[in-house]
Amino acid sequence: MITLIKKDILTQEKWTYLLCLVLFIPITSFFTDGSPIRHLLLLIALPFAFVTSLEDKQSKLVNSFPVTRNQIVIGKYLSVIVWFVLSAIFVTIYMFLFLKFAPFPSRMMTPAEYIIALSLIYLSLSVYFPFLFSLGYKLASIPTGIFVFVLFMVYRITLNLAENPRYPEVADFVHSLNENQWMLAGSIFAIAAIFTVISFFISARIYAKKDL
């Protein structure tokens, strides 16, 4: 299992790392106000980009290993944690430098926010992986992109309703979530866990029947 996870890291195309670093420069212009939500989005975007940029040819390499198809699926789901940890280290260093040198008010992310970021990554990838094992990397990005877009729209609409004085109950709900991050983190984690387990069994079933 460790070999499969190491494979994801070591066989990642070098241009992917370079592209993420190059894009990080203009992307961070979006995060220059030190807003915690923007740092959260950044922490979600980086590992998601790494996972979804792995190419089809790597699946041929994996299937040459002495492992079962079920182990391959498990390795794919567990490798997300590795990408998240690497991205979290990078983003945390960025936030620390921002906090020390940028002329904007800011703060470090809380433990609950790291859990929220990881949960949202798994929630999105729970859609991506079944399509990955059935359709391949390129086609899997289409339904995943739609799902991520819907999540973002729900988030944006909720904030808009919270700012509308006609819907004070929405504002109270958002305020309660902001006041209790651990409740929010726990709720999102539970939802993501359920979706991930369902997604895993679907992926394992699809990959077990797939002709390679």
One Martini backbone bead per residue (centre of mass of N, CA, C, O) as a GRO file, in nm:
protein
  212
    1MET     BB    1   0.058   0.063  -0.021
    2ILE     BB    2   0.302   0.251   0.001
    3THR     BB    3   0.390   0.211  -0.292
    4LEU     BB    4   0.142   0.344  -0.422
    5ILE     BB    5   0.178   0.623  -0.294
    6LYS     BB    6   0.467   0.673  -0.398
    7LYS     BB    7   0.389   0.661  -0.695
    8ASP     BB    8   0.220   0.924  -0.702
    9ILE     BB    9   0.463   1.106  -0.632
   10LEU     BB   10   0.704   1.003  -0.829
   11THR     BB   11   0.510   1.002  -1.110
   12GLN     BB   12   0.478   1.281  -1.121
   13GLU     BB   13   0.477   1.529  -1.318
   14LYS     BB   14   0.700   1.789  -1.329
   15TRP     BB   15   0.509   2.004  -1.460
   16THR     BB   16   0.307   2.017  -1.227
   17TYR     BB   17   0.483   2.153  -1.019
   18LEU     BB   18   0.556   2.396  -1.193
   19LEU     BB   19   0.268   2.496  -1.249
   20CYS     BB   20   0.184   2.544  -0.953
   21LEU     BB   21   0.409   2.752  -0.895
   22VAL     BB   22   0.341   2.953  -1.121
   23LEU     BB   23   0.033   2.990  -1.045
   24PHE     BB   24   0.075   3.087  -0.750
   25ILE     BB   25   0.145   3.379  -0.806
   26PRO     BB   26  -0.132   3.486  -0.930
   27ILE     BB   27  -0.325   3.350  -0.725
   28THR     BB   28  -0.224   3.511  -0.463
   29SER     BB   29  -0.368   3.779  -0.540
   30PHE     BB   30  -0.640   3.669  -0.411
   31PHE     BB   31  -0.483   3.648  -0.103
   32THR     BB   32  -0.387   3.955   0.001
   33ASP     BB   33  -0.600   4.001   0.260
   34GLY     BB   34  -0.590   3.747   0.470
   35SER     BB   35  -0.823   3.563   0.432
   36PRO     BB   36  -0.916   3.260   0.555
   37ILE     BB   37  -1.095   3.158   0.316
   38ARG     BB   38  -0.863   3.183   0.103
   39HIS     BB   39  -0.672   2.983   0.234
   40LEU     BB   40  -0.866   2.748   0.218
   41LEU     BB   41  -0.892   2.743  -0.092
   42LEU     BB   42  -0.593   2.693  -0.143
   43LEU     BB   43  -0.578   2.417   0.013
   44ILE     BB   44  -0.780   2.282  -0.186
   45ALA     BB   45  -0.654   2.332  -0.472
   46LEU     BB   46  -0.377   2.190  -0.468
   47PRO     BB   47  -0.444   1.884  -0.415
   48PHE     BB   48  -0.656   1.867  -0.638
   49ALA     BB   49  -0.458   1.921  -0.872
   50PHE     BB   50  -0.270   1.679  -0.823
   51VAL     BB   51  -0.474   1.447  -0.847
   52THR     BB   52  -0.611   1.541  -1.137
   53SER     BB   53  -0.312   1.530  -1.304
   54LEU     BB   54  -0.303   1.248  -1.338
   55GLU     BB   55  -0.223   0.999  -1.561
   56ASP     BB   56  -0.307   0.717  -1.744
   57LYS     BB   57  -0.021   0.579  -1.766
   58GLN     BB   58  -0.005   0.506  -1.456
   59SER     BB   59  -0.198   0.261  -1.453
   60LYS     BB   60  -0.003   0.066  -1.595
   61LEU     BB   61   0.212   0.066  -1.376
   62VAL     BB   62   0.039  -0.034  -1.140
   63ASN     BB   63  -0.053  -0.311  -1.283
   64SER     BB   64   0.255  -0.424  -1.252
   65PHE     BB   65   0.197  -0.474  -0.973
   66PRO     BB   66   0.167  -0.689  -0.678
   67VAL     BB   67  -0.160  -0.613  -0.690
   68THR     BB   68  -0.469  -0.535  -0.627
   69ARG     BB   69  -0.738  -0.356  -0.720
   70ASN     BB   70  -0.826  -0.276  -0.437
   71GLN     BB   71  -0.548  -0.153  -0.356
   72ILE     BB   72  -0.547   0.067  -0.570
   73VAL     BB   73  -0.792   0.219  -0.465
   74ILE     BB   74  -0.692   0.271  -0.180
   75GLY     BB   75  -0.435   0.426  -0.263
   76LYS     BB   76  -0.582   0.661  -0.399
   77TYR     BB   77  -0.733   0.763  -0.145
   78LEU     BB   78  -0.475   0.792   0.046
   79SER     BB   79  -0.301   0.994  -0.128
   80VAL     BB   80  -0.453   1.253  -0.051
   81ILE     BB   81  -0.316   1.297   0.222
   82VAL     BB   82  -0.035   1.356   0.113
   83TRP     BB   83  -0.109   1.601  -0.061
   84PHE     BB   84  -0.224   1.762   0.175
   85VAL     BB   85   0.028   1.781   0.353
   86LEU     BB   86   0.210   1.921   0.147
   87SER     BB   87   0.017   2.165   0.106
   88ALA     BB   88  -0.001   2.253   0.404
   89ILE     BB   89   0.292   2.330   0.435
   90PHE     BB   90   0.301   2.542   0.212
   91VAL     BB   91   0.062   2.723   0.315
   92THR     BB   92   0.171   2.775   0.600
   93ILE     BB   93   0.423   2.925   0.513
   94TYR     BB   94   0.274   3.145   0.360
   95MET     BB   95   0.109   3.251   0.605
   96PHE     BB   96   0.351   3.324   0.781
   97LEU     BB   97   0.475   3.533   0.586
   98PHE     BB   98   0.225   3.707   0.567
   99LEU     BB   99   0.201   3.775   0.872
  100LYS     BB  100   0.494   3.913   0.888
  101PHE     BB  101   0.500   4.105   0.594
  102ALA     BB  102   0.220   4.186   0.540
  103PRO     BB  103  -0.007   4.479   0.507
  104PHE     BB  104  -0.216   4.268   0.654
  105PRO     BB  105  -0.460   4.123   0.805
  106SER     BB  106  -0.406   3.813   0.992
  107ARG     BB  107  -0.397   3.441   1.009
  108MET     BB  108  -0.395   3.141   1.113
  109MET     BB  109  -0.497   2.838   1.087
  110THR     BB  110  -0.712   2.619   1.207
  111PRO     BB  111  -0.774   2.295   1.275
  112ALA     BB  112  -1.065   2.302   1.161
  113GLU     BB  113  -0.982   2.410   0.875
  114TYR     BB  114  -0.820   2.163   0.790
  115ILE     BB  115  -1.061   1.968   0.804
  116ILE     BB  116  -1.237   2.113   0.601
  117ALA     BB  117  -1.047   2.090   0.361
  118LEU     BB  118  -1.024   1.780   0.353
  119SER     BB  119  -1.329   1.726   0.325
  120LEU     BB  120  -1.374   1.883   0.056
  121ILE     BB  121  -1.183   1.714  -0.109
  122TYR     BB  122  -1.325   1.438  -0.067
  123LEU     BB  123  -1.600   1.527  -0.172
  124SER     BB  124  -1.501   1.581  -0.463
  125LEU     BB  125  -1.345   1.300  -0.508
  126SER     BB  126  -1.600   1.118  -0.481
  127VAL     BB  127  -1.669   1.191  -0.779
  128TYR     BB  128  -1.403   1.143  -0.940
  129PHE     BB  129  -1.315   0.839  -0.902
  130PRO     BB  130  -1.539   0.677  -1.048
  131PHE     BB  131  -1.478   0.819  -1.322
  132LEU     BB  132  -1.184   0.741  -1.339
  133PHE     BB  133  -1.231   0.418  -1.345
  134SER     BB  134  -1.433   0.441  -1.606
  135LEU     BB  135  -1.310   0.703  -1.803
  136GLY     BB  136  -1.084   0.869  -1.687
  137TYR     BB  137  -0.917   1.162  -1.641
  138LYS     BB  138  -1.047   1.358  -1.846
  139LEU     BB  139  -1.359   1.291  -1.808
  140ALA     BB  140  -1.372   1.322  -1.490
  141SER     BB  141  -1.355   1.643  -1.482
  142ILE     BB  142  -1.642   1.723  -1.561
  143PRO     BB  143  -1.830   1.632  -1.322
  144THR     BB  144  -1.646   1.758  -1.107
  145GLY     BB  145  -1.668   2.052  -1.199
  146ILE     BB  146  -1.972   2.070  -1.156
  147PHE     BB  147  -1.974   2.006  -0.853
  148VAL     BB  148  -1.789   2.239  -0.762
  149PHE     BB  149  -1.968   2.463  -0.876
  150VAL     BB  150  -2.214   2.401  -0.699
  151LEU     BB  151  -2.077   2.445  -0.427
  152PHE     BB  152  -2.001   2.740  -0.481
  153MET     BB  153  -2.291   2.843  -0.526
  154VAL     BB  154  -2.401   2.769  -0.249
  155TYR     BB  155  -2.205   2.944  -0.094
  156ARG     BB  156  -2.274   3.217  -0.232
  157ILE     BB  157  -2.582   3.219  -0.174
  158THR     BB  158  -2.563   3.205   0.132
  159LEU     BB  159  -2.414   3.475   0.167
  160ASN     BB  160  -2.629   3.651   0.027
  161LEU     BB  161  -2.860   3.580   0.225
  162ALA     BB  162  -2.709   3.680   0.484
  163GLU     BB  163  -2.708   3.989   0.364
  164ASN     BB  164  -3.016   3.967   0.372
  165PRO     BB  165  -3.267   4.111   0.566
  166ARG     BB  166  -3.497   3.893   0.480
  167TYR     BB  167  -3.276   3.659   0.606
  168PRO     BB  168  -3.199   3.613   0.928
  169GLU     BB  169  -3.169   3.300   0.955
  170VAL     BB  170  -2.917   3.277   0.776
  171ALA     BB  171  -2.736   3.464   0.940
  172ASP     BB  172  -2.752   3.296   1.201
  173PHE     BB  173  -2.635   3.037   1.082
  174VAL     BB  174  -2.360   3.149   0.990
  175HIS     BB  175  -2.278   3.259   1.266
  176SER     BB  176  -2.281   2.985   1.417
  177LEU     BB  177  -2.056   2.860   1.246
  178ASN     BB  178  -1.837   3.073   1.310
  179GLU     BB  179  -1.851   3.019   1.626
  180ASN     BB  180  -1.847   2.689   1.540
  181GLN     BB  181  -1.612   2.517   1.385
  182TRP     BB  182  -1.639   2.222   1.491
  183MET     BB  183  -1.925   2.178   1.390
  184LEU     BB  184  -1.860   2.222   1.093
  185ALA     BB  185  -1.633   2.015   1.067
  186GLY     BB  186  -1.798   1.768   1.159
  187SER     BB  187  -2.017   1.781   0.942
  188ILE     BB  188  -1.836   1.768   0.688
  189PHE     BB  189  -1.685   1.511   0.766
  190ALA     BB  190  -1.932   1.322   0.773
  191ILE     BB  191  -2.020   1.367   0.481
  192ALA     BB  192  -1.750   1.290   0.347
  193ALA     BB  193  -1.733   1.003   0.460
  194ILE     BB  194  -1.986   0.891   0.327
  195PHE     BB  195  -1.909   0.957   0.032
  196THR     BB  196  -1.637   0.804   0.032
  197VAL     BB  197  -1.739   0.520   0.089
  198ILE     BB  198  -1.928   0.502  -0.151
  199SER     BB  199  -1.713   0.568  -0.364
  200PHE     BB  200  -1.526   0.329  -0.311
  201PHE     BB  201  -1.725   0.096  -0.382
  202ILE     BB  202  -1.773   0.191  -0.667
  203SER     BB  203  -1.479   0.187  -0.766
  204ALA     BB  204  -1.418  -0.111  -0.699
  205ARG     BB  205  -1.636  -0.228  -0.883
  206ILE     BB  206  -1.547  -0.102  -1.149
  207TYR     BB  207  -1.244  -0.204  -1.148
  208ALA     BB  208  -1.304  -0.513  -1.127
  209LYS     BB  209  -1.464  -0.505  -1.427
  210LYS     BB  210  -1.232  -0.394  -1.580
  211ASP     BB  211  -1.070  -0.367  -1.880
  212LEU     BB  212  -0.693  -0.376  -1.935
   0.00000   0.00000   0.00000
